[in-house]
Amino acid sequence: MSLGSPHSEAMTNETDIQEEARSRGAQRRRSWIRLVIGVVGYAAAMIAVRVWGHLGGTDPWRFLWAFLPLIPAAWLVINITLRARQLDEYQIKLVYRALVVGFTVAIFTAATLGMLGISGLYLPYAGWIVVFAGGVSWGVTNIVTGAVRQF
Amino acid sequence: MENIIRREREKRGWTQAALAVRLGVSRQTVNAIETGKYDPSLPLAFRIARQFGQPIEELFVAEGQ
């Protein structure tokens, strides 16, 4: 069991503390910038797919276009994972709560849409409803618990 | 769980941010512990105790005790 971080052991004066605080602030800002780049990249990829991908057409390349947003998505996943590794135990607890709510809502939305499909009610963009329900519930829970301030 | 972290911190003239840096956690985490919204893990409680030079049982008291 570790009784303290290597940083806290050596943290004996105000200069060290201020330096560490500045370093953490800079680290947090860099994470935010990388996340914003990922979100903007994802939005741009989605727009590009809609404009040039012709997903409703017959060109076989349309399947490759459909995968284009996965590139910025991979960037996002990597950077979110890196940021998550920097979170402390309380921050993880808050973030976890929102993930549980978002995941549960998405799963039950998907199951409900599946049941509707079986009963004959076909919804053409059902996948997007799942994304919306999961994303919104995840985001709202982040705001309610204050987890959004931890990132 | 109740604690006297705020009192001990203020006694030493430390800000929440300064204590957070010393503990290797965020300022929000220190605030959550002080306000009783969050009970720290045992390793973090040991780190807090070490910073204040006091045993854990003097800093943290179970409610009703």
Backbone of each chain as ProteinMPNN parsed JSONL, in Angstrom:
{"seq_chain_A": "MSLGSPHSEAMTNETDIQEEARSRGAQRRRSWIRLVIGVVGYAAAMIAVRVWGHLGGTDPWRFLWAFLPLIPAAWLVINITLRARQLDEYQIKLVYRALVVGFTVAIFTAATLGMLGISGLYLPYAGWIVVFAGGVSWGVTNIVTGAVRQF", "coords_chain_A": {"N_chain_A": [[0.859, -1.202, 0.0], [0.606, 2.138, -0.906], [1.633, 4.975, 0.813], [1.687, 7.601, 0.134], [1.939, 10.009, -2.513], [4.784, 10.289, -4.698], [5.188, 12.92, -5.223], [3.952, 14.367, -3.13], [5.534, 13.703, -0.974], [7.881, 15.095, -1.35], [7.015, 17.634, -1.286], [7.618, 20.365, 0.156], [7.821, 23.107, 0.403], [6.297, 26.359, -0.325], [6.87, 27.233, -2.91], [7.321, 24.883, -4.334], [4.759, 23.783, -4.136], [3.199, 25.674, -5.497], [4.348, 25.464, -7.995], [3.716, 22.815, -8.651], [0.922, 23.03, -8.667], [0.587, 24.762, -10.819], [1.618, 23.173, -12.842], [-0.228, 21.087, -12.846], [-2.507, 22.49, -13.645], [-1.754, 23.248, -16.217], [-1.528, 20.746, -17.373], [-4.174, 19.914, -17.264], [-5.368, 21.817, -18.936], [-4.13, 21.148, -21.362], [-5.239, 18.631, -21.748], [-7.926, 19.309, -22.111], [-7.736, 20.803, -24.481], [-6.908, 18.816, -26.271], [-9.175, 17.196, -26.143], [-11.135, 18.9, -27.18], [-10.14, 19.226, -29.768], [-10.528, 16.617, -30.648], [-13.366, 16.398, -30.516], [-14.156, 18.402, -32.307], [-12.912, 17.41, -34.583], [-14.306, 15.027, -34.854], [-16.893, 15.966, -35.355], [-16.387, 17.324, -37.754], [-15.647, 15.166, -39.36], [-18.055, 13.753, -39.43], [-19.673, 15.579, -40.791], [-18.28, 15.674, -43.212], [-18.666, 13.068, -44.094], [-21.422, 13.079, -44.483], [-21.631, 15.012, -46.503], [-19.818, 14.296, -48.602], [-19.732, 11.552, -48.582], [-21.949, 10.112, -49.497], [-23.729, 8.128, -48.362], [-26.173, 6.973, -48.791], [-26.052, 6.106, -51.358], [-24.84, 4.004, -54.066], [-22.236, 3.477, -54.398], [-19.45, 1.491, -53.625], [-17.473, 2.557, -51.997], [-18.758, 3.943, -50.071], [-19.056, 2.529, -47.756], [-16.549, 2.585, -46.612], [-16.365, 5.296, -46.151], [-18.227, 5.529, -44.121], [-16.823, 4.651, -41.98], [-15.039, 6.654, -41.472], [-15.406, 8.637, -39.316], [-14.399, 7.197, -37.198], [-11.719, 7.649, -36.934], [-11.134, 10.271, -35.685], [-12.599, 9.547, -33.459], [-11.113, 7.509, -32.296], [-8.897, 8.97, -31.505], [-10.156, 10.556, -29.575], [-10.937, 8.588, -27.709], [-8.434, 7.623, -26.876], [-7.35, 9.943, -25.697], [-9.236, 10.555, -23.719], [-8.936, 8.319, -22.136], [-6.288, 8.682, -21.289], [-6.62, 11.015, -19.793], [-8.38, 10.1, -17.865], [-6.721, 8.468, -16.417], [-5.369, 10.282, -14.935], [-7.085, 11.132, -13.028], [-8.228, 11.513, -9.624], [-9.341, 9.515, -6.763], [-11.901, 10.472, -5.898], [-12.762, 11.987, -8.074], [-12.917, 9.96, -9.978], [-15.023, 8.516, -8.918], [-17.181, 10.278, -9.311], [-17.193, 10.561, -12.117], [-17.613, 7.949, -12.862], [-20.211, 7.476, -11.926], [-21.782, 8.979, -13.712], [-21.171, 7.656, -16.077], [-22.299, 5.163, -15.577], [-25.038, 5.796, -15.468], [-25.411, 6.855, -18.071], [-24.688, 4.645, -19.667], [-26.563, 2.711, -18.816], [-29.017, 3.91, -19.509], [-28.653, 4.041, -22.281], [-28.508, 1.307, -22.944], [-31.082, 0.362, -22.149], [-32.667, 1.957, -23.75], [-31.917, 1.013, -26.252], [-32.818, -1.619, -25.979], [-35.575, -1.204, -25.706], [-36.164, -0.045, -28.18], [-35.518, -2.213, -29.728], [-37.532, -4.022, -28.95], [-39.736, -2.629, -29.877], [-39.177, -2.81, -32.576], [-39.461, -5.567, -32.982], [-42.169, -5.737, -32.532], [-43.097, -4.563, -34.769], [-42.878, -1.864, -35.254], [-40.941, 0.05, -37.036], [-38.13, 2.008, -36.706], [-36.304, 4.247, -38.516], [-33.823, 5.599, -37.869], [-32.837, 4.429, -35.505], [-30.454, 3.868, -34.147], [-29.316, 6.358, -33.74], [-31.066, 7.42, -31.908], [-30.448, 5.938, -29.67], [-27.797, 6.789, -29.279], [-28.289, 9.491, -28.727], [-29.955, 9.371, -26.416], [-28.284, 8.009, -24.559], [-26.028, 9.696, -24.577], [-27.071, 12.219, -23.768], [-28.131, 11.619, -21.205], [-25.791, 10.855, -19.915], [-24.312, 13.235, -20.099], [-25.995, 15.051, -18.684], [-26.026, 13.868, -16.144], [-23.338, 14.139, -15.507], [-23.234, 16.911, -15.223], [-25.046, 17.337, -13.102], [-23.843, 15.887, -10.974], [-21.497, 17.219, -10.783], [-19.295, 16.289, -12.002], [-18.381, 17.211, -14.393], [-16.797, 19.369, -13.861], [-14.506, 18.219, -13.001], [-13.034, 17.388, -15.126]], "CA_chain_A": [[0.0, 0.0, 0.0], [1.373, 3.372, -0.958], [1.141, 5.943, 1.8], [1.738, 8.97, -0.377], [2.509, 10.111, -3.842], [6.155, 10.758, -4.636], [5.172, 14.382, -5.244], [3.581, 14.92, -1.833], [6.628, 13.503, -0.045], [8.903, 16.113, -1.537], [6.359, 18.936, -1.332], [7.87, 20.938, 1.476], [7.686, 24.562, 0.472], [5.241, 26.995, -1.12], [7.28, 27.3, -4.319], [7.052, 23.552, -4.887], [3.307, 23.607, -4.232], [2.701, 26.519, -6.59], [4.86, 24.883, -9.238], [2.913, 21.614, -8.893], [-0.426, 23.481, -9.023], [0.668, 25.287, -12.192], [1.836, 22.026, -13.729], [-1.517, 20.383, -12.958], [-3.396, 23.349, -14.44], [-1.31, 23.151, -17.611], [-1.865, 19.381, -17.798], [-5.629, 19.902, -17.452], [-5.666, 22.605, -20.138], [-3.707, 20.351, -22.531], [-6.244, 17.581, -21.929], [-9.119, 19.942, -22.677], [-7.453, 21.167, -25.883], [-6.933, 17.57, -27.053], [-10.569, 16.736, -26.227], [-11.844, 19.793, -28.11], [-9.664, 18.841, -31.105], [-11.21, 15.354, -30.972], [-14.796, 16.64, -30.754], [-14.253, 19.163, -33.565], [-12.531, 16.461, -35.637], [-15.409, 14.072, -35.028], [-17.992, 16.702, -36.016], [-15.957, 17.568, -39.139], [-15.706, 13.877, -40.074], [-19.477, 13.452, -39.65], [-20.152, 16.474, -41.854], [-17.634, 15.224, -44.449], [-19.337, 11.826, -44.517], [-22.753, 13.444, -44.985], [-21.522, 15.809, -47.736], [-19.105, 13.615, -49.693], [-19.747, 10.098, -48.443], [-23.105, 9.535, -50.212], [-23.999, 6.849, -47.699], [-27.406, 6.391, -49.333], [-25.86, 5.739, -52.761], [-24.499, 2.604, -54.373], [-20.776, 3.378, -54.489], [-18.929, 0.649, -52.524], [-16.619, 3.367, -51.108], [-19.571, 4.552, -49.015], [-18.833, 1.779, -46.512], [-15.3, 3.108, -46.05], [-16.708, 6.638, -45.642], [-18.964, 5.369, -42.858], [-15.844, 4.403, -40.907], [-14.153, 7.819, -41.311], [-15.447, 9.267, -37.976], [-13.691, 6.382, -36.197], [-10.35, 8.162, -36.745], [-11.154, 11.186, -34.527], [-13.153, 8.843, -32.285], [-9.979, 6.815, -31.665], [-8.14, 10.059, -30.846], [-10.92, 10.908, -28.376], [-10.866, 7.485, -26.741], [-7.071, 7.609, -26.315], [-7.133, 11.093, -24.82], [-10.1, 10.417, -22.538], [-8.292, 7.305, -21.295], [-5.119, 9.303, -20.659], [-7.109, 11.95, -18.776], [-8.982, 9.304, -16.782], [-5.628, 7.947, -15.587], [-4.878, 11.357, -14.066], [-8.116, 11.487, -12.05], [-8.063, 10.895, -8.312], [-10.425, 8.585, -6.414], [-13.207, 11.148, -5.834], [-13.12, 12.329, -9.454], [-13.311, 8.708, -10.637], [-16.348, 8.162, -8.404], [-18.165, 11.132, -9.978], [-17.227, 10.232, -13.542], [-18.173, 6.596, -12.937], [-21.661, 7.573, -11.728], [-22.369, 9.457, -14.967], [-21.022, 6.589, -17.071], [-23.285, 4.121, -15.247], [-26.361, 6.291, -15.888], [-25.42, 6.943, -19.536], [-24.659, 3.292, -20.225], [-27.838, 2.038, -18.514], [-30.056, 4.524, -20.336], [-28.418, 3.621, -23.675], [-28.858, -0.115, -23.066], [-32.535, 0.187, -22.08], [-33.239, 2.583, -24.945], [-31.697, 0.058, -27.342], [-33.706, -2.772, -25.764], [-36.951, -0.752, -25.995], [-36.27, 0.088, -29.639], [-35.517, -3.591, -30.239], [-38.869, -4.579, -28.716], [-40.638, -1.949, -30.821], [-38.886, -3.399, -33.888], [-40.088, -6.9, -33.017], [-43.628, -5.567, -32.619], [-43.45, -4.07, -36.096], [-42.658, -0.417, -35.415], [-39.569, 0.232, -37.499], [-37.626, 3.383, -36.63], [-35.165, 4.241, -39.434], [-32.551, 6.058, -37.281], [-32.896, 3.97, -34.109], [-29.113, 3.964, -33.56], [-29.1, 7.742, -33.302], [-31.874, 7.622, -30.689], [-29.639, 5.345, -28.593], [-26.671, 7.711, -29.055], [-28.829, 10.711, -28.106], [-30.42, 9.067, -25.045], [-27.104, 7.707, -23.739], [-25.18, 10.894, -24.491], [-27.731, 13.259, -22.97], [-28.203, 11.198, -19.793], [-24.415, 10.892, -19.427], [-23.95, 14.643, -19.936], [-26.799, 15.659, -17.615], [-25.538, 13.336, -14.857], [-22.046, 14.809, -15.272], [-23.5, 18.275, -14.74], [-25.715, 17.246, -11.788], [-22.901, 15.426, -9.936], [-20.324, 18.096, -10.748], [-18.161, 15.582, -12.608], [-17.889, 17.973, -15.547], [-15.753, 20.279, -13.371], [-13.3, 17.448, -12.708], [-12.247, 17.293, -16.353]], "C_chain_A": [[0.892, 1.248, 0.0], [0.786, 4.385, 0.021], [1.209, 7.371, 1.296], [2.337, 8.993, -1.757], [3.931, 10.616, -3.725], [6.208, 12.285, -4.591], [4.94, 14.937, -3.847], [4.712, 14.776, -0.821], [7.626, 14.659, -0.119], [8.344, 17.536, -1.442], [6.512, 19.661, 0.004], [7.711, 22.449, 1.518], [6.646, 25.088, -0.514], [5.582, 27.036, -2.601], [6.99, 25.971, -5.018], [5.559, 23.368, -5.13], [2.738, 24.412, -5.392], [3.118, 25.957, -7.949], [4.017, 23.662, -9.637], [1.5, 21.994, -9.337], [-0.454, 23.999, -10.458], [0.791, 24.15, -13.189], [0.54, 21.243, -13.938], [-2.499, 21.16, -13.821], [-3.061, 23.228, -15.923], [-1.685, 21.79, -18.19], [-3.362, 19.295, -18.122], [-6.03, 20.651, -18.72], [-5.294, 21.826, -21.395], [-4.725, 19.248, -22.817], [-7.497, 18.146, -22.592], [-8.919, 20.268, -24.158], [-7.52, 19.911, -26.76], [-8.36, 17.037, -27.205], [-11.359, 17.584, -27.222], [-11.444, 19.464, -29.552], [-10.391, 17.568, -31.557], [-12.677, 15.566, -31.325], [-14.995, 17.374, -32.077], [-13.938, 18.236, -34.744], [-13.658, 15.481, -35.928], [-16.571, 14.729, -35.772], [-17.652, 16.935, -37.486], [-16.051, 16.275, -39.963], [-17.159, 13.502, -40.382], [-20.045, 14.297, -40.793], [-19.588, 16.018, -43.202], [-18.324, 13.971, -44.996], [-20.698, 12.15, -45.125], [-22.666, 14.126, -46.351], [-20.935, 14.991, -48.885], [-19.227, 12.083, -49.66], [-20.838, 9.392, -49.224], [-23.465, 8.156, -49.663], [-25.251, 6.159, -48.245], [-27.263, 5.909, -50.771], [-25.499, 4.273, -52.948], [-22.992, 2.381, -54.479], [-20.239, 2.525, -53.333], [-18.04, 1.417, -51.54], [-17.404, 3.955, -49.937], [-19.379, 3.827, -47.672], [-17.562, 2.267, -45.802], [-15.54, 4.488, -45.443], [-17.383, 6.529, -44.27], [-18.019, 5.158, -41.677], [-14.964, 5.618, -40.617], [-14.199, 8.438, -39.91], [-14.732, 8.451, -36.899], [-12.268, 6.895, -35.945], [-10.312, 9.192, -35.604], [-11.727, 10.534, -33.269], [-12.033, 8.111, -31.546], [-9.109, 7.811, -30.903], [-8.814, 10.431, -29.527], [-10.789, 9.841, -27.293], [-9.492, 7.464, -26.058], [-6.893, 8.744, -25.315], [-8.016, 11.073, -23.578], [-9.484, 9.401, -21.575], [-7.09, 7.885, -20.555], [-5.546, 10.241, -19.544], [-7.674, 11.178, -17.576], [-7.902, 8.751, -15.851], [-5.083, 9.001, -14.632], [-5.874, 11.702, -12.959], [-7.828, 10.831, -10.704], [-9.336, 10.123, -7.951], [-11.813, 9.235, -6.369], [-13.696, 11.505, -7.243], [-13.597, 11.084, -10.196], [-14.721, 8.313, -10.211], [-17.438, 8.968, -9.133], [-18.337, 10.75, -11.448], [-17.903, 8.868, -13.757], [-19.703, 6.631, -12.845], [-22.354, 7.977, -13.039], [-22.289, 8.387, -16.055], [-22.052, 5.489, -16.845], [-24.668, 4.541, -15.74], [-26.452, 6.299, -17.417], [-25.493, 5.566, -20.18], [-26.01, 2.592, -20.027], [-28.958, 2.583, -19.393], [-29.907, 4.062, -21.791], [-28.849, 2.169, -23.891], [-30.385, -0.293, -23.087], [-33.247, 0.867, -23.251], [-33.115, 1.623, -26.123], [-32.644, -1.135, -27.218], [-35.153, -2.406, -26.109], [-37.169, -0.631, -27.506], [-36.293, -1.292, -30.303], [-36.886, -4.23, -30.101], [-39.887, -3.954, -29.669], [-40.456, -2.528, -32.225], [-39.552, -4.757, -34.047], [-41.597, -6.775, -33.19], [-44.067, -4.888, -33.919], [-43.277, -2.592, -36.303], [-41.197, -0.183, -35.766], [-39.19, 1.704, -37.443], [-36.331, 3.454, -37.432], [-33.831, 4.648, -38.801], [-32.476, 5.664, -35.803], [-31.539, 4.109, -33.409], [-28.836, 5.353, -33.007], [-29.901, 8.062, -32.04], [-31.1, 7.079, -29.481], [-28.482, 6.275, -28.239], [-27.157, 8.946, -28.289], [-29.212, 10.442, -26.645], [-29.232, 8.821, -24.111], [-26.258, 8.944, -23.503], [-25.777, 11.964, -23.593], [-27.765, 12.871, -21.491], [-26.818, 11.218, -19.154], [-24.009, 12.343, -19.126], [-24.68, 15.296, -18.774], [-26.314, 15.167, -16.244], [-24.189, 13.949, -14.503], [-22.242, 16.188, -14.678], [-24.074, 18.226, -13.326], [-24.721, 16.856, -10.69], [-21.683, 16.338, -9.816], [-19.107, 17.454, -11.383], [-17.555, 16.387, -13.754], [-16.77, 18.93, -15.118], [-14.44, 19.537, -13.113], [-12.428, 17.297, -13.947], [-11.743, 18.661, -16.714]], "O_chain_A": [[1.809, 1.375, 0.811], [-0.424, 4.613, 0.041], [0.802, 8.281, 2.017], [3.13, 8.129, -2.131], [4.264, 11.302, -2.759], [7.122, 12.875, -4.015], [5.632, 15.86, -3.417], [4.852, 15.602, 0.081], [8.14, 15.132, 0.894], [9.089, 18.514, -1.508], [5.641, 19.578, 0.87], [7.483, 23.009, 2.59], [6.182, 24.375, -1.404], [4.704, 26.892, -3.451], [6.483, 25.939, -6.139], [5.141, 22.869, -6.174], [1.914, 23.923, -6.166], [2.352, 25.972, -8.912], [3.654, 23.498, -10.801], [0.94, 21.386, -10.249], [-1.384, 23.72, -11.215], [0.154, 24.157, -14.243], [0.242, 20.794, -15.045], [-3.231, 20.582, -14.624], [-3.947, 23.12, -16.771], [-2.104, 21.687, -19.343], [-3.762, 18.687, -19.115], [-6.894, 20.209, -19.477], [-6.036, 21.832, -22.377], [-5.038, 18.963, -23.973], [-8.055, 17.546, -23.51], [-9.806, 20.044, -24.982], [-8.104, 19.929, -27.844], [-8.719, 16.496, -28.251], [-12.15, 17.061, -28.006], [-12.29, 19.426, -30.446], [-10.815, 17.461, -32.708], [-13.181, 15.001, -32.296], [-15.874, 17.029, -32.867], [-14.614, 18.275, -35.772], [-13.932, 15.146, -37.08], [-17.154, 14.146, -36.686], [-18.502, 16.769, -38.361], [-16.48, 16.295, -41.117], [-17.457, 12.995, -41.463], [-20.789, 13.806, -41.642], [-20.303, 15.975, -44.203], [-18.535, 13.837, -46.202], [-21.086, 11.579, -46.144], [-23.482, 13.878, -47.239], [-21.47, 14.984, -49.994], [-18.857, 11.41, -50.622], [-20.694, 8.222, -49.581], [-23.501, 7.163, -50.391], [-25.382, 4.937, -48.177], [-28.208, 5.373, -51.349], [-25.807, 3.422, -52.113], [-22.529, 1.25, -54.63], [-20.544, 2.808, -52.175], [-17.866, 0.996, -50.397], [-16.825, 4.404, -48.948], [-19.518, 4.422, -46.604], [-17.506, 2.352, -44.576], [-15.01, 4.819, -44.382], [-17.136, 7.34, -43.378], [-18.362, 5.445, -40.53], [-14.224, 5.624, -39.633], [-13.145, 8.742, -39.351], [-14.485, 8.957, -35.804], [-11.678, 6.625, -34.898], [-9.549, 9.021, -34.654], [-11.384, 10.918, -32.151], [-12.005, 8.093, -30.316], [-8.644, 7.529, -29.799], [-8.155, 10.6, -28.501], [-10.561, 10.146, -26.122], [-9.39, 7.309, -24.841], [-6.356, 8.545, -24.225], [-7.599, 11.519, -22.508], [-9.505, 9.591, -20.359], [-6.888, 7.628, -19.368], [-4.929, 10.273, -18.48], [-7.467, 11.56, -16.425], [-8.129, 8.585, -14.652], [-4.422, 8.676, -13.646], [-5.553, 12.473, -12.055], [-7.261, 9.741, -10.641], [-10.287, 10.08, -8.731], [-12.797, 8.609, -6.763], [-14.874, 11.349, -7.565], [-14.566, 11.141, -10.954], [-15.517, 7.838, -11.022], [-18.472, 8.425, -9.52], [-19.453, 10.63, -11.955], [-18.659, 8.674, -14.709], [-20.399, 5.924, -13.573], [-23.371, 7.399, -13.422], [-23.213, 8.227, -16.853], [-22.612, 4.947, -17.798], [-25.384, 3.749, -16.353], [-27.429, 5.821, -17.992], [-26.261, 5.345, -21.117], [-26.535, 1.964, -20.946], [-29.748, 1.822, -19.953], [-30.893, 3.735, -22.453], [-29.477, 1.843, -24.898], [-30.917, -1.008, -23.936], [-34.302, 0.411, -23.692], [-34.058, 1.433, -26.891], [-33.202, -1.605, -28.21], [-35.869, -3.196, -26.726], [-38.197, -1.048, -28.04], [-36.986, -1.511, -31.296], [-37.357, -4.902, -31.018], [-40.77, -4.63, -30.196], [-41.42, -2.714, -32.968], [-40.127, -5.068, -35.09], [-42.229, -7.572, -33.884], [-45.257, -4.667, -34.143], [-43.5, -2.093, -37.406], [-40.325, -0.216, -34.898], [-39.846, 2.546, -38.056], [-35.354, 2.795, -37.076], [-32.796, 4.091, -39.166], [-32.096, 6.474, -34.956], [-31.48, 4.428, -32.222], [-28.212, 5.512, -31.958], [-29.477, 8.865, -31.209], [-31.098, 7.684, -28.409], [-28.211, 6.526, -27.065], [-26.521, 9.388, -27.332], [-28.834, 11.198, -25.749], [-29.183, 9.361, -23.006], [-25.826, 9.214, -22.382], [-25.083, 12.547, -22.76], [-27.465, 13.692, -20.625], [-26.684, 11.561, -17.979], [-23.45, 12.646, -18.072], [-24.075, 16.007, -17.973], [-26.205, 15.951, -15.301], [-23.923, 14.245, -13.338], [-21.53, 16.595, -13.761], [-23.645, 18.98, -12.453], [-24.749, 17.426, -9.599], [-20.923, 16.237, -8.853], [-18.007, 18.003, -11.316], [-16.367, 16.262, -14.052], [-15.896, 19.262, -15.919], [-13.383, 20.16, -13.017], [-11.218, 17.099, -13.836], [-11.052, 18.819, -17.72]]}, "seq_chain_B": "MENIIRREREKRGWTQAALAVRLGVSRQTVNAIETGKYDPSLPLAFRIARQFGQPIEELFVAEGQ", "coords_chain_B": {"N_chain_B": [[-19.234, 9.672, 8.067], [-17.374, 11.812, 10.071], [-15.066, 14.569, 10.115], [-12.047, 16.403, 10.979], [-10.613, 17.81, 9.198], [-10.744, 20.322, 7.872], [-10.428, 22.118, 9.995], [-7.862, 21.439, 10.911], [-6.372, 21.989, 8.641], [-6.793, 24.75, 8.31], [-5.652, 25.619, 10.636], [-3.008, 25.364, 10.036], [-2.724, 27.209, 8.133], [-3.053, 26.549, 5.475], [-4.293, 26.517, 2.13], [-7.134, 25.004, 0.462], [-6.319, 24.195, -2.029], [-3.564, 24.039, -1.714], [-3.32, 21.981, 0.154], [-4.414, 19.978, -1.392], [-2.484, 19.656, -3.403], [-0.36, 18.747, -1.842], [-1.402, 16.305, -1.119], [-1.724, 15.051, -3.474], [-4.135, 15.079, -4.869], [-7.23, 16.452, -6.291], [-8.431, 19.869, -5.807], [-11.17, 19.923, -5.511], [-11.639, 17.427, -4.469], [-10.5, 17.582, -1.929], [-12.216, 19.501, -0.869], [-14.642, 18.071, -0.968], [-14.114, 16.075, 0.889], [-13.741, 17.563, 3.224], [-16.269, 18.702, 3.564], [-17.752, 16.516, 4.087], [-18.921, 15.15, 2.046], [-17.634, 13.163, 0.807], [-15.989, 10.211, 1.715], [-12.672, 9.464, 2.243], [-10.491, 6.993, 0.689], [-8.689, 4.318, 2.349], [-5.834, 4.427, 1.823], [-5.628, 7.166, 1.048], [-6.579, 8.428, 3.333], [-4.523, 7.739, 5.075], [-2.486, 9.232, 3.928], [-3.423, 11.811, 4.401], [-3.392, 11.825, 7.18], [-0.666, 11.601, 7.592], [0.232, 14.022, 6.519], [-0.789, 15.814, 8.394], [0.368, 14.91, 10.641], [-0.919, 13.321, 12.495], [-2.761, 10.621, 14.062], [-5.051, 8.57, 12.153], [-7.513, 8.05, 13.429], [-7.907, 10.259, 14.97], [-8.411, 12.239, 13.236], [-10.556, 11.408, 11.707], [-13.854, 10.548, 12.502], [-16.319, 8.174, 13.197], [-19.776, 8.68, 12.463], [-21.888, 9.584, 15.138], [-20.249, 8.737, 17.127]], "CA_chain_B": [[-17.932, 9.909, 8.706], [-17.06, 13.226, 10.321], [-13.617, 14.775, 10.212], [-11.593, 17.739, 11.393], [-9.597, 18.182, 8.2], [-10.776, 21.77, 7.632], [-9.844, 22.783, 11.167], [-6.411, 21.194, 10.923], [-5.782, 22.69, 7.495], [-6.806, 26.19, 8.585], [-4.685, 25.845, 11.723], [-1.679, 25.461, 9.431], [-2.747, 28.293, 7.144], [-3.012, 26.005, 4.117], [-5.517, 26.585, 1.333], [-7.56, 23.678, -0.017], [-5.483, 23.865, -3.194], [-2.239, 23.647, -1.228], [-3.438, 20.637, 0.735], [-4.66, 19.059, -2.514], [-1.185, 19.376, -4.032], [0.403, 17.921, -0.904], [-1.981, 14.953, -1.076], [-1.77, 14.471, -4.823], [-5.525, 14.982, -5.331], [-7.741, 17.744, -6.765], [-8.993, 20.741, -4.768], [-12.561, 19.489, -5.321], [-11.621, 16.239, -3.609], [-10.284, 18.073, -0.559], [-13.473, 20.152, -0.472], [-15.652, 17.022, -0.741], [-13.775, 15.393, 2.152], [-13.986, 18.497, 4.335], [-17.703, 18.934, 3.744], [-18.38, 15.235, 4.414], [-19.588, 14.568, 0.87], [-16.865, 11.999, 0.359], [-15.069, 9.595, 2.675], [-11.508, 9.018, 1.457], [-10.033, 5.593, 0.81], [-7.719, 4.144, 3.429], [-4.525, 5.014, 1.466], [-5.692, 8.633, 1.082], [-6.701, 8.802, 4.75], [-3.173, 7.642, 5.637], [-1.717, 10.375, 3.416], [-3.913, 12.991, 5.129], [-2.882, 11.706, 8.549], [0.765, 11.864, 7.554], [0.418, 15.463, 6.317], [-1.112, 16.541, 9.625], [1.14, 14.33, 11.733], [-1.846, 12.805, 13.517], [-3.349, 9.327, 13.686], [-6.304, 8.638, 11.404], [-8.699, 8.06, 14.308], [-8.112, 11.598, 15.54], [-8.884, 13.112, 12.149], [-11.848, 10.899, 11.233], [-14.667, 9.931, 13.544], [-17.585, 7.639, 12.664], [-20.915, 9.443, 12.949], [-22.523, 9.061, 16.34], [-19.258, 8.361, 18.148]], "C_chain_B": [[-17.707, 11.419, 8.867], [-15.542, 13.379, 10.405], [-13.282, 16.215, 10.59], [-10.513, 18.256, 10.437], [-9.559, 19.7, 7.998], [-10.08, 22.519, 8.778], [-8.319, 22.645, 11.171], [-5.709, 21.943, 9.787], [-5.675, 24.182, 7.786], [-5.811, 26.554, 9.695], [-3.281, 26.063, 11.154], [-1.595, 26.542, 8.366], [-2.668, 27.811, 5.708], [-4.344, 26.246, 3.424], [-5.91, 25.155, 0.952], [-6.67, 23.232, -1.17], [-4.111, 23.381, -2.736], [-2.273, 22.246, -0.621], [-3.626, 19.593, -0.376], [-3.343, 18.67, -3.185], [-0.351, 18.468, -3.142], [-0.083, 16.467, -0.912], [-1.98, 14.26, -2.432], [-3.179, 14.222, -5.314], [-5.986, 16.361, -5.81], [-8.287, 18.556, -5.585], [-10.433, 20.336, -4.467], [-12.642, 18.287, -4.389], [-11.417, 16.648, -2.15], [-11.57, 18.704, -0.032], [-14.547, 19.108, -0.144], [-15.388, 16.284, 0.567], [-14.118, 16.294, 3.338], [-15.474, 18.679, 4.621], [-18.469, 17.631, 4.026], [-19.122, 14.605, 3.254], [-18.899, 13.286, 0.424], [-15.937, 11.514, 1.477], [-13.883, 9.031, 1.901], [-11.212, 7.537, 1.651], [-9.012, 5.519, 1.941], [-6.332, 4.712, 3.052], [-4.529, 6.539, 1.525], [-5.812, 9.131, 2.525], [-5.333, 8.745, 5.435], [-2.324, 8.84, 5.199], [-2.107, 11.652, 4.156], [-3.329, 12.983, 6.545], [-1.394, 12.047, 8.6], [1.035, 13.367, 7.384], [0.198, 16.232, 7.613], [-0.356, 15.985, 10.832], [0.267, 13.816, 12.862], [-2.372, 11.442, 13.096], [-4.711, 9.506, 13.012], [-7.506, 8.798, 12.333], [-8.921, 9.41, 14.99], [-8.672, 12.552, 14.497], [-10.289, 12.704, 11.686], [-12.579, 10.194, 12.368], [-15.964, 9.432, 12.914], [-18.742, 8.406, 13.273], [-21.553, 8.772, 14.163], [-21.555, 8.678, 17.435], [-18.787, 9.59, 18.927]], "O_chain_B": [[-17.836, 12.188, 7.914], [-14.829, 12.429, 10.727], [-14.123, 17.111, 10.525], [-9.631, 19.026, 10.817], [-8.483, 20.297, 7.957], [-9.267, 23.418, 8.559], [-7.592, 23.611, 11.405], [-4.604, 22.459, 9.952], [-4.639, 24.806, 7.555], [-5.217, 27.632, 9.696], [-2.48, 26.824, 11.697], [-0.541, 26.768, 7.773], [-2.267, 28.561, 4.818], [-5.4, 26.188, 4.055], [-5.122, 24.221, 1.101], [-6.311, 22.059, -1.281], [-3.56, 22.434, -3.296], [-1.378, 21.432, -0.851], [-3.083, 18.49, -0.314], [-3.116, 17.5, -3.495], [0.287, 17.532, -3.623], [0.698, 15.531, -0.738], [-2.203, 13.054, -2.533], [-3.421, 13.286, -6.076], [-5.227, 17.327, -5.744], [-8.566, 18.015, -4.516], [-10.873, 20.394, -3.318], [-13.591, 18.147, -3.617], [-12.077, 16.126, -1.251], [-11.964, 18.469, 1.11], [-15.274, 19.247, 0.841], [-16.324, 15.91, 1.273], [-14.707, 15.849, 4.324], [-15.885, 18.796, 5.776], [-19.69, 17.647, 4.183], [-19.868, 13.643, 3.437], [-19.493, 12.44, -0.243], [-15.209, 12.293, 2.091], [-14.063, 8.21, 1.002], [-11.623, 6.919, 2.634], [-8.534, 6.545, 2.427], [-5.716, 5.402, 3.863], [-3.564, 7.146, 1.99], [-5.21, 10.142, 2.888], [-5.016, 9.592, 6.271], [-1.549, 9.39, 5.982], [-1.254, 12.471, 4.497], [-2.838, 13.999, 7.037], [-0.926, 12.698, 9.534], [1.938, 13.919, 8.012], [0.915, 17.191, 7.899], [-0.441, 16.543, 11.926], [0.648, 13.863, 14.032], [-2.425, 11.138, 11.905], [-5.426, 10.474, 13.274], [-8.409, 9.588, 12.057], [-9.999, 9.671, 15.523], [-9.323, 13.543, 14.827], [-11.103, 13.552, 11.32], [-12.015, 9.371, 13.088], [-16.632, 10.169, 12.188], [-18.711, 8.749, 14.455], [-21.729, 7.554, 14.2], [-21.967, 8.333, 18.543], [-17.954, 9.47, 19.826]]}, "name": "protein", "num_of_chains": 2, "seq": "MSLGSPHSEAMTNETDIQEEARSRGAQRRRSWIRLVIGVVGYAAAMIAVRVWGHLGGTDPWRFLWAFLPLIPAAWLVINITLRARQLDEYQIKLVYRALVVGFTVAIFTAATLGMLGISGLYLPYAGWIVVFAGGVSWGVTNIVTGAVRQFMENIIRREREKRGWTQAALAVRLGVSRQTVNAIETGKYDPSLPLAFRIARQFGQPIEELFVAEGQ"}
